[in-house]
Amino acid sequence: MTRSGEEHIAIVNAAASGDAELTAELTRRQLIHSRGIRAGWTEDEADA
């Protein structure tokens, strides 16, 4: 599974547990990561 896939699972799990703060934080991180990938960065560069 890709890093993005793992991030999506973590977001769903946080939402399912009712943890709104964690869900929001994980979503913010995933958006930053996905923007990096769309900009042509590697997975590692997108995580920096």
mmCIF entry with sequence, helices, sheets and N, C-alpha, C, O atoms, coordinates in Angstrom:
data_MODEL
# 
_entry.id   MODEL 
# 
_entity.id                         1 
_entity.type                       polymer 
_entity.pdbx_number_of_molecules   1 
# 
_entity_poly.entity_id                      1 
_entity_poly.type                           'polypeptide(L)' 
_entity_poly.nstd_linkage                   no 
_entity_poly.nstd_monomer                   no 
_entity_poly.pdbx_seq_one_letter_code       MTRSGEEHIAIVNAAASGDAELTAELTRRQLIHSRGIRAGWTEDEADA 
_entity_poly.pdbx_seq_one_letter_code_can   MTRSGEEHIAIVNAAASGDAELTAELTRRQLIHSRGIRAGWTEDEADA 
_entity_poly.pdbx_strand_id                 A 
# 
loop_
_entity_poly_seq.entity_id 
_entity_poly_seq.num 
_entity_poly_seq.mon_id 
_entity_poly_seq.hetero 
1 1  MET n 
1 2  THR n 
1 3  ARG n 
1 4  SER n 
1 5  GLY n 
1 6  GLU n 
1 7  GLU n 
1 8  HIS n 
1 9  ILE n 
1 10 ALA n 
1 11 ILE n 
1 12 VAL n 
1 13 ASN n 
1 14 ALA n 
1 15 ALA n 
1 16 ALA n 
1 17 SER n 
1 18 GLY n 
1 19 ASP n 
1 20 ALA n 
1 21 GLU n 
1 22 LEU n 
1 23 THR n 
1 24 ALA n 
1 25 GLU n 
1 26 LEU n 
1 27 THR n 
1 28 ARG n 
1 29 ARG n 
1 30 GLN n 
1 31 LEU n 
1 32 ILE n 
1 33 HIS n 
1 34 SER n 
1 35 ARG n 
1 36 GLY n 
1 37 ILE n 
1 38 ARG n 
1 39 ALA n 
1 40 GLY n 
1 41 TRP n 
1 42 THR n 
1 43 GLU n 
1 44 ASP n 
1 45 GLU n 
1 46 ALA n 
1 47 ASP n 
1 48 ALA n 
# 
_struct_asym.id          A 
_struct_asym.entity_id   1 
# 
loop_
_struct_conf.conf_type_id 
_struct_conf.id 
_struct_conf.pdbx_PDB_helix_id 
_struct_conf.beg_label_comp_id 
_struct_conf.beg_label_asym_id 
_struct_conf.beg_label_seq_id 
_struct_conf.pdbx_beg_PDB_ins_code 
_struct_conf.end_label_comp_id 
_struct_conf.end_label_asym_id 
_struct_conf.end_label_seq_id 
_struct_conf.pdbx_end_PDB_ins_code 
_struct_conf.beg_auth_comp_id 
_struct_conf.beg_auth_asym_id 
_struct_conf.beg_auth_seq_id 
_struct_conf.end_auth_comp_id 
_struct_conf.end_auth_asym_id 
_struct_conf.end_auth_seq_id 
_struct_conf.pdbx_PDB_helix_class 
_struct_conf.details 
_struct_conf.pdbx_PDB_helix_length 
HELX_P HELX_P1 AA1 ARG A 3  ? ALA A 16 ? ARG A 3  ALA A 16 1 ? 14 
HELX_P HELX_P2 AA2 ALA A 20 ? ARG A 38 ? ALA A 20 ARG A 38 1 ? 19 
HELX_P HELX_P3 AA3 GLU A 43 ? ASP A 47 ? GLU A 43 ASP A 47 1 ? 5  
# 
_struct_conf_type.id          HELX_P 
_struct_conf_type.criteria    ? 
_struct_conf_type.reference   ? 
# 
loop_
_atom_site.group_PDB 
_atom_site.id 
_atom_site.type_symbol 
_atom_site.label_atom_id 
_atom_site.label_alt_id 
_atom_site.label_comp_id 
_atom_site.label_asym_id 
_atom_site.label_entity_id 
_atom_site.label_seq_id 
_atom_site.pdbx_PDB_ins_code 
_atom_site.Cartn_x 
_atom_site.Cartn_y 
_atom_site.Cartn_z 
_atom_site.occupancy 
_atom_site.B_iso_or_equiv 
_atom_site.pdbx_formal_charge 
_atom_site.auth_seq_id 
_atom_site.auth_comp_id 
_atom_site.auth_asym_id 
_atom_site.auth_atom_id 
_atom_site.pdbx_PDB_model_num 
ATOM 1   N N  . MET A 1 1  ? 0.853   -1.175 0.000  1.00 0.00 ? 1  MET A N  1 
ATOM 2   C CA . MET A 1 1  ? 0.000   0.000  0.000  1.00 0.00 ? 1  MET A CA 1 
ATOM 3   C C  . MET A 1 1  ? 0.898   1.238  0.000  1.00 0.00 ? 1  MET A C  1 
ATOM 4   O O  . MET A 1 1  ? 1.968   1.247  0.608  1.00 0.00 ? 1  MET A O  1 
ATOM 5   N N  . THR A 1 2  ? 0.448   2.259  -0.681 1.00 0.00 ? 2  THR A N  1 
ATOM 6   C CA . THR A 1 2  ? 1.204   3.508  -0.727 1.00 0.00 ? 2  THR A CA 1 
ATOM 7   C C  . THR A 1 2  ? 1.043   4.293  0.563  1.00 0.00 ? 2  THR A C  1 
ATOM 8   O O  . THR A 1 2  ? 0.161   4.018  1.377  1.00 0.00 ? 2  THR A O  1 
ATOM 9   N N  . ARG A 1 3  ? 1.905   5.261  0.727  1.00 0.00 ? 3  ARG A N  1 
ATOM 10  C CA . ARG A 1 3  ? 1.813   6.135  1.905  1.00 0.00 ? 3  ARG A CA 1 
ATOM 11  C C  . ARG A 1 3  ? 0.462   6.841  1.917  1.00 0.00 ? 3  ARG A C  1 
ATOM 12  O O  . ARG A 1 3  ? -0.161  6.970  2.971  1.00 0.00 ? 3  ARG A O  1 
ATOM 13  N N  . SER A 1 4  ? 0.002   7.302  0.742  1.00 0.00 ? 4  SER A N  1 
ATOM 14  C CA . SER A 1 4  ? -1.295  7.984  0.674  1.00 0.00 ? 4  SER A CA 1 
ATOM 15  C C  . SER A 1 4  ? -2.426  7.065  1.106  1.00 0.00 ? 4  SER A C  1 
ATOM 16  O O  . SER A 1 4  ? -3.351  7.493  1.797  1.00 0.00 ? 4  SER A O  1 
ATOM 17  N N  . GLY A 1 5  ? -2.354  5.802  0.701  1.00 0.00 ? 5  GLY A N  1 
ATOM 18  C CA . GLY A 1 5  ? -3.373  4.847  1.112  1.00 0.00 ? 5  GLY A CA 1 
ATOM 19  C C  . GLY A 1 5  ? -3.394  4.644  2.611  1.00 0.00 ? 5  GLY A C  1 
ATOM 20  O O  . GLY A 1 5  ? -4.458  4.573  3.227  1.00 0.00 ? 5  GLY A O  1 
ATOM 21  N N  . GLU A 1 6  ? -2.207  4.550  3.196  1.00 0.00 ? 6  GLU A N  1 
ATOM 22  C CA . GLU A 1 6  ? -2.112  4.407  4.651  1.00 0.00 ? 6  GLU A CA 1 
ATOM 23  C C  . GLU A 1 6  ? -2.673  5.637  5.357  1.00 0.00 ? 6  GLU A C  1 
ATOM 24  O O  . GLU A 1 6  ? -3.321  5.526  6.397  1.00 0.00 ? 6  GLU A O  1 
ATOM 25  N N  . GLU A 1 7  ? -2.414  6.817  4.775  1.00 0.00 ? 7  GLU A N  1 
ATOM 26  C CA . GLU A 1 7  ? -2.940  8.054  5.360  1.00 0.00 ? 7  GLU A CA 1 
ATOM 27  C C  . GLU A 1 7  ? -4.467  8.060  5.331  1.00 0.00 ? 7  GLU A C  1 
ATOM 28  O O  . GLU A 1 7  ? -5.110  8.477  6.294  1.00 0.00 ? 7  GLU A O  1 
ATOM 29  N N  . HIS A 1 8  ? -5.038  7.598  4.228  1.00 0.00 ? 8  HIS A N  1 
ATOM 30  C CA . HIS A 1 8  ? -6.498  7.573  4.125  1.00 0.00 ? 8  HIS A CA 1 
ATOM 31  C C  . HIS A 1 8  ? -7.109  6.639  5.165  1.00 0.00 ? 8  HIS A C  1 
ATOM 32  O O  . HIS A 1 8  ? -8.129  6.965  5.773  1.00 0.00 ? 8  HIS A O  1 
ATOM 33  N N  . ILE A 1 9  ? -6.493  5.490  5.367  1.00 0.00 ? 9  ILE A N  1 
ATOM 34  C CA . ILE A 1 9  ? -6.995  4.547  6.371  1.00 0.00 ? 9  ILE A CA 1 
ATOM 35  C C  . ILE A 1 9  ? -6.928  5.170  7.761  1.00 0.00 ? 9  ILE A C  1 
ATOM 36  O O  . ILE A 1 9  ? -7.864  5.033  8.549  1.00 0.00 ? 9  ILE A O  1 
ATOM 37  N N  . ALA A 1 10 ? -5.830  5.851  8.063  1.00 0.00 ? 10 ALA A N  1 
ATOM 38  C CA . ALA A 1 10 ? -5.691  6.502  9.369  1.00 0.00 ? 10 ALA A CA 1 
ATOM 39  C C  . ALA A 1 10 ? -6.759  7.574  9.563  1.00 0.00 ? 10 ALA A C  1 
ATOM 40  O O  . ALA A 1 10 ? -7.300  7.722  10.659 1.00 0.00 ? 10 ALA A O  1 
ATOM 41  N N  . ILE A 1 11 ? -7.061  8.318  8.506  1.00 0.00 ? 11 ILE A N  1 
ATOM 42  C CA . ILE A 1 11 ? -8.100  9.353  8.586  1.00 0.00 ? 11 ILE A CA 1 
ATOM 43  C C  . ILE A 1 11 ? -9.459  8.719  8.865  1.00 0.00 ? 11 ILE A C  1 
ATOM 44  O O  . ILE A 1 11 ? -10.202 9.192  9.726  1.00 0.00 ? 11 ILE A O  1 
ATOM 45  N N  . VAL A 1 12 ? -9.781  7.664  8.150  1.00 0.00 ? 12 VAL A N  1 
ATOM 46  C CA . VAL A 1 12 ? -11.064 6.982  8.353  1.00 0.00 ? 12 VAL A CA 1 
ATOM 47  C C  . VAL A 1 12 ? -11.147 6.412  9.767  1.00 0.00 ? 12 VAL A C  1 
ATOM 48  O O  . VAL A 1 12 ? -12.185 6.522  10.420 1.00 0.00 ? 12 VAL A O  1 
ATOM 49  N N  . ASN A 1 13 ? -10.067 5.809  10.240 1.00 0.00 ? 13 ASN A N  1 
ATOM 50  C CA . ASN A 1 13 ? -10.068 5.250  11.595 1.00 0.00 ? 13 ASN A CA 1 
ATOM 51  C C  . ASN A 1 13 ? -10.258 6.333  12.647 1.00 0.00 ? 13 ASN A C  1 
ATOM 52  O O  . ASN A 1 13 ? -10.995 6.142  13.614 1.00 0.00 ? 13 ASN A O  1 
ATOM 53  N N  . ALA A 1 14 ? -9.595  7.467  12.460 1.00 0.00 ? 14 ALA A N  1 
ATOM 54  C CA . ALA A 1 14 ? -9.745  8.573  13.412 1.00 0.00 ? 14 ALA A CA 1 
ATOM 55  C C  . ALA A 1 14 ? -11.180 9.087  13.408 1.00 0.00 ? 14 ALA A C  1 
ATOM 56  O O  . ALA A 1 14 ? -11.751 9.354  14.465 1.00 0.00 ? 14 ALA A O  1 
ATOM 57  N N  . ALA A 1 15 ? -11.757 9.225  12.226 1.00 0.00 ? 15 ALA A N  1 
ATOM 58  C CA . ALA A 1 15 ? -13.142 9.695  12.128 1.00 0.00 ? 15 ALA A CA 1 
ATOM 59  C C  . ALA A 1 15 ? -14.098 8.693  12.764 1.00 0.00 ? 15 ALA A C  1 
ATOM 60  O O  . ALA A 1 15 ? -15.028 9.078  13.473 1.00 0.00 ? 15 ALA A O  1 
ATOM 61  N N  . ALA A 1 16 ? -13.868 7.404  12.509 1.00 0.00 ? 16 ALA A N  1 
ATOM 62  C CA . ALA A 1 16 ? -14.743 6.366  13.064 1.00 0.00 ? 16 ALA A CA 1 
ATOM 63  C C  . ALA A 1 16 ? -14.677 6.325  14.588 1.00 0.00 ? 16 ALA A C  1 
ATOM 64  O O  . ALA A 1 16 ? -15.654 5.971  15.248 1.00 0.00 ? 16 ALA A O  1 
ATOM 65  N N  . SER A 1 17 ? -13.522 6.689  15.142 1.00 0.00 ? 17 SER A N  1 
ATOM 66  C CA . SER A 1 17 ? -13.390 6.679  16.598 1.00 0.00 ? 17 SER A CA 1 
ATOM 67  C C  . SER A 1 17 ? -13.963 7.940  17.238 1.00 0.00 ? 17 SER A C  1 
ATOM 68  O O  . SER A 1 17 ? -14.058 8.037  18.461 1.00 0.00 ? 17 SER A O  1 
ATOM 69  N N  . GLY A 1 18 ? -14.343 8.908  16.399 1.00 0.00 ? 18 GLY A N  1 
ATOM 70  C CA . GLY A 1 18 ? -14.938 10.135 16.917 1.00 0.00 ? 18 GLY A CA 1 
ATOM 71  C C  . GLY A 1 18 ? -13.925 11.194 17.323 1.00 0.00 ? 18 GLY A C  1 
ATOM 72  O O  . GLY A 1 18 ? -14.284 12.172 17.980 1.00 0.00 ? 18 GLY A O  1 
ATOM 73  N N  . ASP A 1 19 ? -12.665 11.014 16.942 1.00 0.00 ? 19 ASP A N  1 
ATOM 74  C CA . ASP A 1 19 ? -11.610 11.963 17.313 1.00 0.00 ? 19 ASP A CA 1 
ATOM 75  C C  . ASP A 1 19 ? -11.493 13.041 16.235 1.00 0.00 ? 19 ASP A C  1 
ATOM 76  O O  . ASP A 1 19 ? -10.740 12.896 15.272 1.00 0.00 ? 19 ASP A O  1 
ATOM 77  N N  . ALA A 1 20 ? -12.243 14.110 16.414 1.00 0.00 ? 20 ALA A N  1 
ATOM 78  C CA . ALA A 1 20 ? -12.293 15.176 15.409 1.00 0.00 ? 20 ALA A CA 1 
ATOM 79  C C  . ALA A 1 20 ? -10.950 15.878 15.250 1.00 0.00 ? 20 ALA A C  1 
ATOM 80  O O  . ALA A 1 20 ? -10.553 16.208 14.132 1.00 0.00 ? 20 ALA A O  1 
ATOM 81  N N  . GLU A 1 21 ? -10.246 16.112 16.358 1.00 0.00 ? 21 GLU A N  1 
ATOM 82  C CA . GLU A 1 21 ? -8.945  16.796 16.271 1.00 0.00 ? 21 GLU A CA 1 
ATOM 83  C C  . GLU A 1 21 ? -7.935  15.971 15.484 1.00 0.00 ? 21 GLU A C  1 
ATOM 84  O O  . GLU A 1 21 ? -7.232  16.503 14.625 1.00 0.00 ? 21 GLU A O  1 
ATOM 85  N N  . LEU A 1 22 ? -7.862  14.684 15.770 1.00 0.00 ? 22 LEU A N  1 
ATOM 86  C CA . LEU A 1 22 ? -6.930  13.819 15.052 1.00 0.00 ? 22 LEU A CA 1 
ATOM 87  C C  . LEU A 1 22 ? -7.329  13.718 13.584 1.00 0.00 ? 22 LEU A C  1 
ATOM 88  O O  . LEU A 1 22 ? -6.469  13.760 12.704 1.00 0.00 ? 22 LEU A O  1 
ATOM 89  N N  . THR A 1 23 ? -8.613  13.586 13.316 1.00 0.00 ? 23 THR A N  1 
ATOM 90  C CA . THR A 1 23 ? -9.084  13.524 11.936 1.00 0.00 ? 23 THR A CA 1 
ATOM 91  C C  . THR A 1 23 ? -8.664  14.769 11.171 1.00 0.00 ? 23 THR A C  1 
ATOM 92  O O  . THR A 1 23 ? -8.187  14.671 10.041 1.00 0.00 ? 23 THR A O  1 
ATOM 93  N N  . ALA A 1 24 ? -8.837  15.931 11.771 1.00 0.00 ? 24 ALA A N  1 
ATOM 94  C CA . ALA A 1 24 ? -8.465  17.187 11.115 1.00 0.00 ? 24 ALA A CA 1 
ATOM 95  C C  . ALA A 1 24 ? -6.961  17.259 10.876 1.00 0.00 ? 24 ALA A C  1 
ATOM 96  O O  . ALA A 1 24 ? -6.525  17.657 9.796  1.00 0.00 ? 24 ALA A O  1 
ATOM 97  N N  . GLU A 1 25 ? -6.170  16.879 11.868 1.00 0.00 ? 25 GLU A N  1 
ATOM 98  C CA . GLU A 1 25 ? -4.709  16.932 11.722 1.00 0.00 ? 25 GLU A CA 1 
ATOM 99  C C  . GLU A 1 25 ? -4.223  15.976 10.641 1.00 0.00 ? 25 GLU A C  1 
ATOM 100 O O  . GLU A 1 25 ? -3.392  16.345 9.811  1.00 0.00 ? 25 GLU A O  1 
ATOM 101 N N  . LEU A 1 26 ? -4.735  14.753 10.647 1.00 0.00 ? 26 LEU A N  1 
ATOM 102 C CA . LEU A 1 26 ? -4.334  13.781 9.633  1.00 0.00 ? 26 LEU A CA 1 
ATOM 103 C C  . LEU A 1 26 ? -4.758  14.228 8.240  1.00 0.00 ? 26 LEU A C  1 
ATOM 104 O O  . LEU A 1 26 ? -4.034  14.010 7.269  1.00 0.00 ? 26 LEU A O  1 
ATOM 105 N N  . THR A 1 27 ? -5.919  14.848 8.139  1.00 0.00 ? 27 THR A N  1 
ATOM 106 C CA . THR A 1 27 ? -6.393  15.358 6.851  1.00 0.00 ? 27 THR A CA 1 
ATOM 107 C C  . THR A 1 27 ? -5.481  16.470 6.353  1.00 0.00 ? 27 THR A C  1 
ATOM 108 O O  . THR A 1 27 ? -5.123  16.496 5.176  1.00 0.00 ? 27 THR A O  1 
ATOM 109 N N  . ARG A 1 28 ? -5.104  17.385 7.234  1.00 0.00 ? 28 ARG A N  1 
ATOM 110 C CA . ARG A 1 28 ? -4.177  18.462 6.844  1.00 0.00 ? 28 ARG A CA 1 
ATOM 111 C C  . ARG A 1 28 ? -2.858  17.884 6.331  1.00 0.00 ? 28 ARG A C  1 
ATOM 112 O O  . ARG A 1 28 ? -2.349  18.309 5.294  1.00 0.00 ? 28 ARG A O  1 
ATOM 113 N N  . ARG A 1 29 ? -2.315  16.922 7.058  1.00 0.00 ? 29 ARG A N  1 
ATOM 114 C CA . ARG A 1 29 ? -1.047  16.305 6.642  1.00 0.00 ? 29 ARG A CA 1 
ATOM 115 C C  . ARG A 1 29 ? -1.185  15.620 5.290  1.00 0.00 ? 29 ARG A C  1 
ATOM 116 O O  . ARG A 1 29 ? -0.301  15.727 4.440  1.00 0.00 ? 29 ARG A O  1 
ATOM 117 N N  . GLN A 1 30 ? -2.293  14.919 5.094  1.00 0.00 ? 30 GLN A N  1 
ATOM 118 C CA . GLN A 1 30 ? -2.490  14.194 3.839  1.00 0.00 ? 30 GLN A CA 1 
ATOM 119 C C  . GLN A 1 30 ? -2.625  15.167 2.668  1.00 0.00 ? 30 GLN A C  1 
ATOM 120 O O  . GLN A 1 30 ? -2.124  14.895 1.577  1.00 0.00 ? 30 GLN A O  1 
ATOM 121 N N  . LEU A 1 31 ? -3.290  16.283 2.882  1.00 0.00 ? 31 LEU A N  1 
ATOM 122 C CA . LEU A 1 31 ? -3.425  17.277 1.814  1.00 0.00 ? 31 LEU A CA 1 
ATOM 123 C C  . LEU A 1 31 ? -2.068  17.853 1.427  1.00 0.00 ? 31 LEU A C  1 
ATOM 124 O O  . LEU A 1 31 ? -1.789  18.043 0.243  1.00 0.00 ? 31 LEU A O  1 
ATOM 125 N N  . ILE A 1 32 ? -1.233  18.128 2.406  1.00 0.00 ? 32 ILE A N  1 
ATOM 126 C CA . ILE A 1 32 ? 0.118   18.624 2.122  1.00 0.00 ? 32 ILE A CA 1 
ATOM 127 C C  . ILE A 1 32 ? 0.900   17.576 1.340  1.00 0.00 ? 32 ILE A C  1 
ATOM 128 O O  . ILE A 1 32 ? 1.568   17.893 0.355  1.00 0.00 ? 32 ILE A O  1 
ATOM 129 N N  . HIS A 1 33 ? 0.811   16.335 1.782  1.00 0.00 ? 33 HIS A N  1 
ATOM 130 C CA . HIS A 1 33 ? 1.504   15.234 1.120  1.00 0.00 ? 33 HIS A CA 1 
ATOM 131 C C  . HIS A 1 33 ? 1.021   15.071 -0.322 1.00 0.00 ? 33 HIS A C  1 
ATOM 132 O O  . HIS A 1 33 ? 1.838   14.948 -1.235 1.00 0.00 ? 33 HIS A O  1 
ATOM 133 N N  . SER A 1 34 ? -0.284  15.070 -0.533 1.00 0.00 ? 34 SER A N  1 
ATOM 134 C CA . SER A 1 34 ? -0.809  14.860 -1.885 1.00 0.00 ? 34 SER A CA 1 
ATOM 135 C C  . SER A 1 34 ? -0.484  16.032 -2.807 1.00 0.00 ? 34 SER A C  1 
ATOM 136 O O  . SER A 1 34 ? -0.274  15.834 -4.003 1.00 0.00 ? 34 SER A O  1 
ATOM 137 N N  . ARG A 1 35 ? -0.439  17.241 -2.269 1.00 0.00 ? 35 ARG A N  1 
ATOM 138 C CA . ARG A 1 35 ? -0.030  18.392 -3.095 1.00 0.00 ? 35 ARG A CA 1 
ATOM 139 C C  . ARG A 1 35 ? 1.404   18.224 -3.572 1.00 0.00 ? 35 ARG A C  1 
ATOM 140 O O  . ARG A 1 35 ? 1.728   18.549 -4.714 1.00 0.00 ? 35 ARG A O  1 
ATOM 141 N N  . GLY A 1 36 ? 2.256   17.721 -2.700 1.00 0.00 ? 36 GLY A N  1 
ATOM 142 C CA . GLY A 1 36 ? 3.643   17.483 -3.088 1.00 0.00 ? 36 GLY A CA 1 
ATOM 143 C C  . GLY A 1 36 ? 3.753   16.460 -4.199 1.00 0.00 ? 36 GLY A C  1 
ATOM 144 O O  . GLY A 1 36 ? 4.513   16.649 -5.149 1.00 0.00 ? 36 GLY A O  1 
ATOM 145 N N  . ILE A 1 37 ? 3.005   15.383 -4.087 1.00 0.00 ? 37 ILE A N  1 
ATOM 146 C CA . ILE A 1 37 ? 3.027   14.347 -5.121 1.00 0.00 ? 37 ILE A CA 1 
ATOM 147 C C  . ILE A 1 37 ? 2.532   14.921 -6.447 1.00 0.00 ? 37 ILE A C  1 
ATOM 148 O O  . ILE A 1 37 ? 3.119   14.651 -7.495 1.00 0.00 ? 37 ILE A O  1 
ATOM 149 N N  . ARG A 1 38 ? 1.472   15.701 -6.411 1.00 0.00 ? 38 ARG A N  1 
ATOM 150 C CA . ARG A 1 38 ? 0.941   16.306 -7.640 1.00 0.00 ? 38 ARG A CA 1 
ATOM 151 C C  . ARG A 1 38 ? 1.913   17.308 -8.249 1.00 0.00 ? 38 ARG A C  1 
ATOM 152 O O  . ARG A 1 38 ? 1.873   17.573 -9.451 1.00 0.00 ? 38 ARG A O  1 
ATOM 153 N N  . ALA A 1 39 ? 2.787   17.864 -7.410 1.00 0.00 ? 39 ALA A N  1 
ATOM 154 C CA . ALA A 1 39 ? 3.795   18.807 -7.899 1.00 0.00 ? 39 ALA A CA 1 
ATOM 155 C C  . ALA A 1 39 ? 4.998   18.075 -8.495 1.00 0.00 ? 39 ALA A C  1 
ATOM 156 O O  . ALA A 1 39 ? 5.939   18.702 -8.981 1.00 0.00 ? 39 ALA A O  1 
ATOM 157 N N  . GLY A 1 40 ? 4.957   16.741 -8.450 1.00 0.00 ? 40 GLY A N  1 
ATOM 158 C CA . GLY A 1 40 ? 6.021   15.954 -9.045 1.00 0.00 ? 40 GLY A CA 1 
ATOM 159 C C  . GLY A 1 40 ? 7.084   15.480 -8.075 1.00 0.00 ? 40 GLY A C  1 
ATOM 160 O O  . GLY A 1 40 ? 8.113   14.949 -8.495 1.00 0.00 ? 40 GLY A O  1 
ATOM 161 N N  . TRP A 1 41 ? 6.853   15.663 -6.775 1.00 0.00 ? 41 TRP A N  1 
ATOM 162 C CA . TRP A 1 41 ? 7.810   15.207 -5.780 1.00 0.00 ? 41 TRP A CA 1 
ATOM 163 C C  . TRP A 1 41 ? 7.670   13.705 -5.570 1.00 0.00 ? 41 TRP A C  1 
ATOM 164 O O  . TRP A 1 41 ? 6.624   13.121 -5.854 1.00 0.00 ? 41 TRP A O  1 
ATOM 165 N N  . THR A 1 42 ? 8.729   13.090 -5.072 1.00 0.00 ? 42 THR A N  1 
ATOM 166 C CA . THR A 1 42 ? 8.654   11.686 -4.685 1.00 0.00 ? 42 THR A CA 1 
ATOM 167 C C  . THR A 1 42 ? 7.890   11.579 -3.366 1.00 0.00 ? 42 THR A C  1 
ATOM 168 O O  . THR A 1 42 ? 7.614   12.589 -2.719 1.00 0.00 ? 42 THR A O  1 
ATOM 169 N N  . GLU A 1 43 ? 7.552   10.358 -2.976 1.00 0.00 ? 43 GLU A N  1 
ATOM 170 C CA . GLU A 1 43 ? 6.866   10.152 -1.690 1.00 0.00 ? 43 GLU A CA 1 
ATOM 171 C C  . GLU A 1 43 ? 7.687   10.744 -0.546 1.00 0.00 ? 43 GLU A C  1 
ATOM 172 O O  . GLU A 1 43 ? 7.139   11.410 0.332  1.00 0.00 ? 43 GLU A O  1 
ATOM 173 N N  . ASP A 1 44 ? 9.011   10.500 -0.555 1.00 0.00 ? 44 ASP A N  1 
ATOM 174 C CA . ASP A 1 44 ? 9.868   11.010 0.521  1.00 0.00 ? 44 ASP A CA 1 
ATOM 175 C C  . ASP A 1 44 ? 9.925   12.532 0.517  1.00 0.00 ? 44 ASP A C  1 
ATOM 176 O O  . ASP A 1 44 ? 9.868   13.155 1.578  1.00 0.00 ? 44 ASP A O  1 
ATOM 177 N N  . GLU A 1 45 ? 10.035  13.135 -0.653 1.00 0.00 ? 45 GLU A N  1 
ATOM 178 C CA . GLU A 1 45 ? 10.067  14.595 -0.735 1.00 0.00 ? 45 GLU A CA 1 
ATOM 179 C C  . GLU A 1 45 ? 8.748   15.195 -0.273 1.00 0.00 ? 45 GLU A C  1 
ATOM 180 O O  . GLU A 1 45 ? 8.734   16.239 0.380  1.00 0.00 ? 45 GLU A O  1 
ATOM 181 N N  . ALA A 1 46 ? 7.653   14.550 -0.604 1.00 0.00 ? 46 ALA A N  1 
ATOM 182 C CA . ALA A 1 46 ? 6.330   15.051 -0.233 1.00 0.00 ? 46 ALA A CA 1 
ATOM 183 C C  . ALA A 1 46 ? 6.110   14.979 1.272  1.00 0.00 ? 46 ALA A C  1 
ATOM 184 O O  . ALA A 1 46 ? 5.295   15.724 1.816  1.00 0.00 ? 46 ALA A O  1 
ATOM 185 N N  . ASP A 1 47 ? 6.829   14.088 1.948  1.00 0.00 ? 47 ASP A N  1 
ATOM 186 C CA . ASP A 1 47 ? 6.695   13.948 3.399  1.00 0.00 ? 47 ASP A CA 1 
ATOM 187 C C  . ASP A 1 47 ? 7.541   14.951 4.166  1.00 0.00 ? 47 ASP A C  1 
ATOM 188 O O  . ASP A 1 47 ? 7.343   15.136 5.367  1.00 0.00 ? 47 ASP A O  1 
ATOM 189 N N  . ALA A 1 48 ? 8.468   15.592 3.499  1.00 0.00 ? 48 ALA A N  1 
ATOM 190 C CA . ALA A 1 48 ? 9.394   16.516 4.185  1.00 0.00 ? 48 ALA A CA 1 
ATOM 191 C C  . ALA A 1 48 ? 8.713   17.790 4.603  1.00 0.00 ? 48 ALA A C  1 
ATOM 192 O O  . ALA A 1 48 ? 9.349   18.667 5.188  1.00 0.00 ? 48 ALA A O  1 
# 
